[in-house]
């Protein structure tokens, strides 16, 4: 804030008082104060505030000058004893206050919140099905948030602590009637589930040995394959024709069929594959025609 705006700041935040601080447990049946971020002040504070030009809703800055700690809050009621204020216990812990310590209360104006990031202090917070909806409902009891504070909310008879990691547009913001984006950081103590590691050490060793000692497959490829070769025993006891000829016949390269490049859709043609001719007297190949030639009937027609 500039020096020239000091007079305007004093008109807005002219309320500055020091009170004895006590936790809400000193009051009877006031759990609503413990669950929120608002305090209870004495009636004299209301009289003084109504005479000043303050900005509504009323927001205050609490300072513990001895520990150099501060936070921000709203006000719920003006029914406390004179010279005292009652604040939630989680707020006393943030300010490092004990019962009866002095705390300075100053009226202040804060900007409306646009973004807040929270970090749960326990992994138990992950048990909540819809944490954003629960947090939105619980923050209705709060008037403002301060960066670095650890707030406490109660849900399903359990208390959850959340650290305010980040606030925008400033380190202290007002959350009354605002459209605020909320984000969550991983809870304290949370660990990502470990994925099962693939056992690739053995595969690497096998590949390493294969590179060092390659197998020579040439001796296996040179040998031609002969079907039904070897020796065996006949079931009838005879020993004739058991030995297979060890000679390997020279294999003739197989010729594939001739594709029909004149094929037309809707027609069926038959083209025979070429036969391997080993005789010296080669005959000229004749074109094959399907269903051509003469034939004989197996059964003769009876004459009438």
Secondary structure as UniProt FT lines:
FT   HELIX           3..5
FT   HELIX           6..12
FT   STRAND          16..23
FT   HELIX           24..26
FT   HELIX           31..34
FT   STRAND          38..42
FT   HELIX           43..50
FT   STRAND          59..64
FT   TURN            65..68
FT   STRAND          69..80
FT   TURN            82..83
FT   STRAND          84..87
FT   HELIX           89..95
FT   TURN            99..100
FT   STRAND          102..108
FT   STRAND          111..112
FT   STRAND          115..120
FT   HELIX           123..127
FT   HELIX           131..138
FT   HELIX           139..141
FT   STRAND          144..146
FT   TURN            147..148
FT   STRAND          150..155
FT   TURN            156..157
FT   STRAND          158..168
FT   STRAND          172..174
FT   STRAND          181..185
FT   TURN            188..189
FT   HELIX           201..212
FT   HELIX           218..222
FT   TURN            227..228
FT   TURN            235..236
FT   TURN            240..241
FT   TURN            261..262
FT   TURN            265..266
FT   TURN            290..291
//
